[in-house]
Amino acid sequence: MDSLLVIFFTSFFGYFTAHREKLFNVFSRKRQKVYVDKTDERRWNSYRNCTFTAVQWYLSSLKQKARELEAVQLYKDDPLLMSIAKNSTHSFMYEGQKINVEYIFTQQRGDKSMITIKEALLLTYDGKIMNFLPGFIEYVTKAHTEFLENARWKQKLWNLERSEKSLEWESYETGNHKTFSNIIMSKSRKVALENDVKSFLKGEELYKKRGVSWCRGYLFHGEPGCGKTSLIKAIANEAKMDIYCMDISVFNNDQELRTMFRKIPAKSVVVFEDIDASSDIVKKRDDKKEEDEDSIDLATGVVKLSTNKKKITFSALLNELDGIACSHGRIIIMTTNHLDTLDPALVRPGRIDVKMELQRANLEEIALAYHLYTKSTCSVENLDKSWDGKYTIAELCNKIKVDGTIV
């Protein structure tokens, strides 16, 4: 008998030693529950609980299938989503942990035949991670908020307008549908530029650690019609930012420049289109017109007014581009047809981080344009080699749209 007890306890101790971690996990698991009501009854009008909507949105995005699904519309004018049906259960994995969800729907008849409807989601988790469900709720709520901001965001284009009293920014919706997927540019250059923009947008913390301003500057140069404006639109859409068109020729003095520049909010795209044509102050010193002050004819005493008097100074413009008041998350984009005329100080590294020359369409871009506008496949090998560099992007697109062909 004693020998049997020894064998039993020896075997039990051996099993416990081999499986102690698994046994500990089983016995240390605690059920966590979170009850998410559809309406926030703390509000006098039973306002819809945004957490309920966020969880329902998350469930609709899962690849897994619930036992029962139904179409739901989270907000008016929003598209229908397939989400968990009323009085059904579902389970899914989040960060390697299993979460169960039950959609509770009840109707109760009260006084005066009033029917009270209760809707809620019951989330349960059987695991050892403390506060796992609250962490999941926090993540889902944040992700849903970002989704709504992106889905409902409408880009605005801002222009400077002068009234009788002052200079102000005026805006209107752009209806901009240009993206990196539908601009006409060779794949390697497009991917490089798109990756640069995405890297900047995700790099806020990295810029902060390095102690540098979170700003990025782009310069697109080349002859007219080669796609500079399309690139501006694509970058602004990728960044989900409004576009501010900065025309430095409208400013009467440095103070106006500073005032209007500092009215531009953080995380905006500031555009200087054809900057070489907007003012002489941005040109190389050899190209700047020297006759910028009034003069007096000593013989006649007549004052000769200069037609080239500068309204703003070059130093004021440079200070606004990357000085102390430089806004957080700003993207600066300049375009020019004549890069060689610009002052090197304007386009030095730090102010302009990426320079890209846009040329006439090569064969790859011709094939891409034909596919975008006709939805037909066009092989580079089948194109006439003489077309390489023959058309600007604007000429090419117009020819395809009008003639339906590139021949």
ABEGO torsion letter per residue (X at the ends): XAAAAAAAAAAAAAAAAAAAAAAAAAAABBBBBBBBBABBAABAAGBBBAAAAAAAAAAAABABBBABBBBBBABBGBBBBBBBBBGBBBBBBBGGBBBBBBBBBBBBBBBGGBBBBBBBBBBBBBBABBGAAAAAAAAAAAAAAAAAAAAABBBBBBBBBBBAABBBBBBBBAGBABBAAABBBBAAAAAAAAAAAAAAAAAAAAAAAAGBBBBBBBBBBEBBGAGAAAAAAAAAAAAGBBBBBBBAAABABAAAAAAAAAABBBGBBBBBBGAAAABAAABBAAABBABABBBBBAAAGBBBBBAABBABBAAAAAAAAABAABBBGBBBBBBBABAAABBAAAABBGABABBBBBBBBBAAAAAAAAAAAAGBBBBAAABBAAABGABBAAAAAAAAAAAGBAX
